[in-house]
Amino acid sequence: MPQERKLPTRLEDVEEVLVETDILVIGGGNAGCFAAIEAKKLNPNLCVTIMEKAHIDRSGCLAAGMDAINTYIRKERTIEEFVRWSRSQAGGLIREDLTISLAEVLNQPTEQWEKWGLPIEKDEDGQYRTRGKWDISIRGSEMKVILAEKVREYGCQVLNRVVATNFLLADGRVIGAMGFGVRDGKMYVILARATIVSTGGCAGLYKPYTNDGVDSHHHLWYCPFNTGAGYAMGIRAGAEMTTFEMRWCATRTKDFNGPIDTISVGYETPMINAYGEKILQERYAHLGGDAAPRFIRANVPMEEWLNGRGPCYVDTRGMSDEDIREMKIDYLNERPAFVLFLAARGQDLKKEPIEIYGNDPYIVGGHTASGYWIDVKRATTLPGLFAAGDVAGGTPNKFVGGCAAEGMLAARGAVEYLKTVPALTRPDAEQVARERQRIFAPAIRQAEVGEGIIPREMEERMQRLMDEYAGGVHQFFRMNGIQLQYALKNIRILKDQTKYLVARDLHELMEAHEVIDRLDVAEVLLHHLLFREETRWPGWQTRTDFPERNDEKFDCFVNSRRDPATGEIAVFTRPYEQLIPGDRYLP
């Protein structure tokens, strides 16, 4: 590992690196890797550059692997079925045009992964072993390493440990991005004819229920390093965003944030409350039982706790010894430390079920519909910018396979766009100078003043505000308009106080920009939560002052755009377009 450079403390000490490329991919996770590979497949002569703030071998949501690919269309199923299922799981609100175009290529990355060496389990007929209607089981501990190897094989340029901070703009068009190196302390100016943003969703907006000290500050389910940078860069540049209010509030194994679908879906273990009642099959059967939408299934354990029937569990006591062994192997492919956690407790799963609980809310466009407003080519409302994966809105229930497929679609859109952009556009020198000042301001402030607010302090204040007033897990995901207004007022105060942030090293400088990005995302989220005066997704979005769903007024998309000049956020609606016949909602 190269020795870390000293943090620049004067602007004149900042070295600048200029990179020129045809396609810039910001974020080298699942979607970003598939986007880069697809672009090189389409035209090997293109220069494709990935800008990754970590290291591409183990970055993003797949860093530690997965035990399943949750979206794969088997040969006996149809695209129409997939759209209806996705629509029902999202409470009726999806972009059907995007979902159809995604479904048309959905299986391609999974099958490509297998050819590259990803172990996928097969049944006795040689078909992929399923786990529920749309899931297939894999042994995915090395799936990200496989992707990174292929990125290099296809000749893509990779800038590891370079943090993206803002887009480069010319006449409203994205012409690249700027950032800094967390190892070398240099400023990076990357010029591109087309840019794909695939930085993942946003974790860390809310206080986790496990946040009881420094050691568990980022003990989350979702990747804690996905801090909303891609959202924030688009928000600041004036891109149109959609459906931030459809948050992802998951149910996870308590105290260790492991996924429960591995147990409940993969091994058909029921969720039970403290009295042994099967929650979905008995108490909430009227909401669809096991077929209930994801937001219902994720919320009912918290409802049981709130109504005095907690704690809740996934009941493993009926599992066979072989199933328990296989389940632990599954966890070793996604959440390996959870197996150690169970072993450390000496927990016998045939006698003691696994406790479950809610988690802090996330903004994740691969699970919900939050993100950039895009067209079927994955182009955003900013010319020259395409979005893929968790950062792209309108298409919930993408998960791993869908985010990979969307990376491919974004690459195809970007390569086509290159036909209209024959040459690179040179950036405005003043724009670069402003960003250099903004990037290194916390370091310069530390050197000149010697004191200020460290990023961790501001992050904790933000997380407490969001948790207590914007429907966090400690409030059982509930909120009302007065609380949201209070949160918005204080988030704006925090945004103003970012001018006091200090950074004592390059890593802390990265953390400073992560909290700045999260605050920009939080502000937009609060506007969305305030605007939707109904409860459409209980748990994900529960308004105690508007407890019912209002289809007459809100059967639509809630979108927003921030004015880059004034910072004012406009919130408005876009109509729903139904392309596949069928019921919009489950009972």
CORQUINOR-V358469 format. One record per pair of residues at least 12 apart in sequence whose ideal C-beta (glycine too) atoms are under 6 Angstrom apart, sorted by the first residue. I is the first residue (numbers start at 1). J is the second residue. D is the distance in Angstrom with one decimal. If there is no record, write none. Layout:
# CORQUINOR-V358469
I&J&D, I&J&D
This chain:
# CORQUINOR-V358469
2&183&5.9, 4&183&5.6, 5&184&5.2, 5&185&4.4, 7&443&5.0, 7&505&5.5, 7&506&5.4, 8&185&5.3, 8&440&5.8, 9&443&5.8, 9&447&3.6, 14&187&5.3, 15&186&4.5, 16&187&4.9, 17&186&5.1, 17&188&5.0, 18&189&5.2, 19&190&4.4, 20&191&5.0, 20&424&5.9, 21&47&4.6, 21&49&4.0, 21&192&5.1, 22&46&4.5, 22&47&4.7, 22&193&5.2, 23&39&5.2, 23&48&4.8, 23&194&5.1, 23&414&5.4, 24&49&5.3, 24&176&5.8, 24&190&5.4, 24&192&3.6, 24&195&4.7, 25&50&4.7, 25&196&4.8, 26&51&5.0, 26&164&4.8, 26&177&5.8, 26&197&5.0, 26&199&5.8, 27&198&4.2, 27&199&3.7, 28&50&4.4, 28&52&3.5, 28&56&4.2, 28&59&5.6, 29&59&5.9, 29&60&2.4, 29&200&5.8, 30&60&6.0, 30&62&5.3, 30&403&5.1, 30&404&5.4, 31&198&4.1, 31&388&4.2, 31&389&2.9, 31&403&4.5, 31&406&5.8, 31&407&3.7, 32&50&6.0, 32&198&3.9, 33&147&4.2, 33&151&5.3, 34&109&5.6, 34&404&4.5, 34&407&3.5, 34&408&5.4, 35&196&5.0, 35&388&5.6, 35&407&3.8, 35&410&5.2, 35&411&4.4, 36&48&5.0, 36&50&5.4, 36&151&5.6, 36&156&4.6, 37&150&5.7, 37&154&5.3, 38&408&4.4, 38&411&3.8, 39&411&4.3, 39&415&5.7, 40&154&4.1, 42&415&4.8, 48&156&4.7, 49&157&4.4, 50&156&5.9, 50&158&4.9, 51&159&5.0, 51&162&5.4, 51&164&5.5, 52&160&5.4, 53&163&4.4, 55&160&4.8, 56&148&4.6, 56&158&5.4, 57&145&5.7, 57&148&4.6, 60&200&5.9, 61&223&4.7, 62&143&5.6, 62&144&4.1, 63&144&5.9, 65&140&4.5, 65&141&3.7, 65&143&5.9, 65&333&5.0, 65&334&5.7, 66&140&4.1, 66&334&5.1, 66&400&5.8, 67&262&5.8, 67&330&4.0, 67&333&4.3, 67&334&4.4, 68&131&5.6, 68&135&4.9, 68&137&5.5, 69&110&5.5, 69&136&5.3, 69&138&5.9, 69&400&5.0, 69&401&4.6, 70&135&4.9, 70&399&3.9, 71&134&5.4, 71&399&5.0, 71&401&4.4, 71&402&4.8, 72&107&5.9, 72&110&5.6, 72&136&4.9, 72&401&5.7, 73&106&5.7, 73&107&5.9, 79&103&4.3, 80&580&5.2, 82&103&4.9, 83&96&5.9, 83&99&5.1, 83&580&4.4, 84&582&4.5, 86&99&5.6, 86&397&4.5, 88&586&5.2, 89&293&5.0, 89&294&4.9, 89&397&5.5, 90&396&4.3, 91&293&5.9, 91&536&5.4, 91&537&5.1, 92&584&4.0, 92&585&4.6, 94&396&5.9, 95&394&3.4, 96&579&4.2, 96&580&5.9, 97&376&5.6, 98&394&4.8, 98&395&4.5, 99&395&5.4, 101&376&4.7, 102&395&5.7, 102&402&5.7, 102&405&5.7, 105&405&4.9, 106&401&5.9, 106&405&5.0, 109&404&3.6, 109&405&5.5, 110&401&5.2, 116&146&5.1, 116&150&6.0, 117&146&5.6, 118&143&5.4, 118&146&5.9, 119&139&3.9, 120&138&5.0, 121&137&4.3, 131&265&5.8, 131&266&4.7, 132&265&4.6, 139&333&5.5, 140&333&5.2, 141&333&4.8, 161&182&4.9, 161&183&4.8, 162&179&5.4, 162&181&5.2, 162&188&5.3, 163&179&4.9, 163&180&5.7, 163&182&5.9, 163&510&5.3, 164&177&5.1, 164&179&4.4, 164&229&6.0, 165&178&5.7, 165&179&4.9, 165&439&5.6, 165&513&5.7, 166&178&5.4, 166&233&5.6, 166&435&5.5, 167&233&5.4, 167&237&5.1, 168&427&5.0, 170&425&4.8, 173&383&4.4, 173&384&4.7, 174&195&5.0, 174&382&5.2, 174&384&4.0, 174&385&4.1, 175&425&4.4, 176&190&4.7, 176&191&4.5, 176&192&4.3, 177&190&5.4, 178&435&4.8, 180&439&5.3, 182&506&5.0, 182&510&5.1, 185&506&5.6, 187&436&5.5, 189&432&5.8, 191&424&4.8, 193&418&5.4, 193&421&4.4, 194&384&5.9, 194&414&4.1, 194&417&5.1, 194&418&5.6, 195&385&5.2, 196&386&4.6, 196&410&4.9, 196&414&5.6, 197&230&4.4, 197&387&5.2, 197&391&5.6, 198&388&4.6, 198&389&4.7, 199&229&5.0, 199&230&3.3, 199&391&5.6, 200&226&3.5, 200&390&4.6, 201&226&5.5, 201&362&5.9, 201&363&5.3, 201&364&3.6, 201&390&3.9, 202&228&3.1, 202&231&5.9, 202&363&4.3, 202&521&4.9, 203&220&5.3, 203&222&4.3, 203&224&5.3, 203&226&5.4, 203&362&5.3, 204&227&5.9, 205&466&5.3, 205&518&5.7, 205&522&5.4, 206&360&4.0, 206&361&5.3, 206&463&5.8, 206&466&4.7, 206&467&4.9, 206&472&4.5, 207&463&3.9, 207&464&5.6, 207&467&3.9, 208&220&5.7, 208&360&4.7, 209&473&4.9, 221&250&5.7, 221&252&5.0, 221&257&4.2, 221&359&5.0, 222&362&4.7, 227&514&4.2, 227&517&5.7, 227&518&5.8, 228&517&5.0, 228&518&5.5, 228&521&4.0, 229&517&4.9, 230&391&4.2, 231&521&5.0, 232&517&3.7, 232&520&4.2, 232&521&5.6, 234&372&5.9, 235&520&5.2, 235&524&5.7, 235&562&5.1, 237&382&5.9, 238&564&4.5, 239&372&5.9, 239&380&5.2, 239&381&5.5, 239&382&5.0, 240&373&4.2, 240&381&4.3, 240&559&5.6, 240&561&5.0, 241&560&5.2, 242&373&4.6, 242&393&4.2, 242&557&5.3, 242&559&4.8, 243&369&4.1, 243&370&5.2, 243&393&5.7, 243&557&5.9, 244&363&5.9, 244&370&4.9, 244&524&5.7, 244&525&4.7, 244&528&4.2, 245&528&3.9, 245&529&4.9, 245&532&5.0, 245&541&5.3, 246&368&4.2, 246&369&5.2, 246&370&5.8, 247&361&4.1, 247&540&4.9, 248&362&4.7, 248&364&4.6, 248&367&4.6, 248&368&5.2, 249&298&5.9, 249&361&4.8, 249&477&5.4, 249&539&5.3, 249&540&5.2, 250&298&5.6, 250&359&4.8, 251&298&4.8, 251&301&5.3, 251&356&5.4, 251&358&5.9, 252&359&4.9, 253&354&5.6, 253&356&6.0, 254&355&4.2, 254&356&5.8, 254&357&4.1, 256&338&5.1, 256&341&4.9, 258&335&4.4, 258&338&4.1, 260&314&5.5, 260&356&5.5, 262&330&5.1, 263&314&4.8, 264&314&5.3, 267&319&6.0, 267&323&5.4, 267&327&5.8, 269&314&4.9, 269&315&5.4, 269&316&5.6, 270&315&5.3, 271&314&5.7, 272&313&5.4, 272&315&4.9, 273&304&4.5, 273&309&4.3, 273&312&5.2, 274&309&5.6, 274&310&5.8, 274&311&5.7, 279&300&5.1, 284&300&5.3, 288&586&4.9, 293&586&5.9, 295&537&4.2, 295&539&5.5, 295&540&4.6, 298&539&5.8, 299&538&5.3, 299&539&2.8, 301&356&5.5, 302&358&4.5, 302&476&5.2, 306&476&4.9, 311&355&5.4, 312&356&5.5, 313&353&3.7, 313&355&5.4, 314&354&5.1, 314&356&5.9, 315&353&4.7, 316&349&4.1, 316&353&5.2, 316&354&5.8, 317&350&5.8, 317&353&5.9, 324&349&5.3, 358&473&4.9, 360&473&5.2, 364&390&5.1, 365&390&4.8, 365&391&5.9, 365&392&5.4, 365&393&5.1, 366&389&5.9, 366&390&4.2, 366&398&4.4, 366&399&5.9, 366&403&4.8, 368&396&4.9, 369&393&5.5, 369&394&5.4, 369&396&4.7, 370&393&5.6, 371&391&5.2, 371&392&4.9, 371&393&3.1, 372&387&4.1, 372&392&5.5, 372&393&5.5, 373&559&5.8, 374&387&5.4, 374&392&5.6, 377&413&3.3, 378&409&5.1, 378&410&3.9, 378&413&5.0, 379&413&5.6, 386&410&4.3, 386&413&5.3, 386&414&5.0, 388&406&4.4, 388&407&4.5, 388&410&3.8, 389&403&3.9, 389&406&5.8, 392&406&6.0, 442&501&4.5, 442&502&5.2, 442&503&3.9, 442&509&5.9, 442&512&4.4, 443&503&4.9, 443&509&5.6, 445&502&5.2, 446&502&4.0, 446&503&5.9, 446&504&5.8, 452&500&4.7, 452&502&3.6, 453&500&4.8, 453&501&5.4, 455&511&3.9, 455&512&4.6, 455&515&4.9, 458&515&5.1, 459&515&4.8, 462&494&5.9, 465&487&5.3, 465&490&5.2, 469&483&4.3, 469&486&5.1, 469&487&3.9, 470&487&4.6, 477&539&4.9, 477&542&5.3, 478&542&5.0, 478&544&5.2, 480&544&4.9, 480&545&4.2, 481&545&5.5, 484&526&5.7, 484&529&5.5, 484&530&4.9, 487&526&5.7, 488&526&4.5, 491&522&5.2, 491&523&5.5, 494&519&5.8, 495&519&5.0, 498&516&5.3, 524&560&5.7, 527&560&5.8, 527&569&5.1, 527&571&5.2, 528&558&5.5, 531&558&5.4, 531&571&4.6, 532&554&5.8, 532&558&5.4, 533&546&4.6, 534&546&5.0, 534&549&5.4, 534&550&4.0, 534&554&5.0, 535&547&5.3, 536&549&5.3, 556&573&4.4, 556&575&5.6, 556&576&5.6, 557&574&4.2, 558&573&5.9, 559&572&5.7, 559&574&5.4
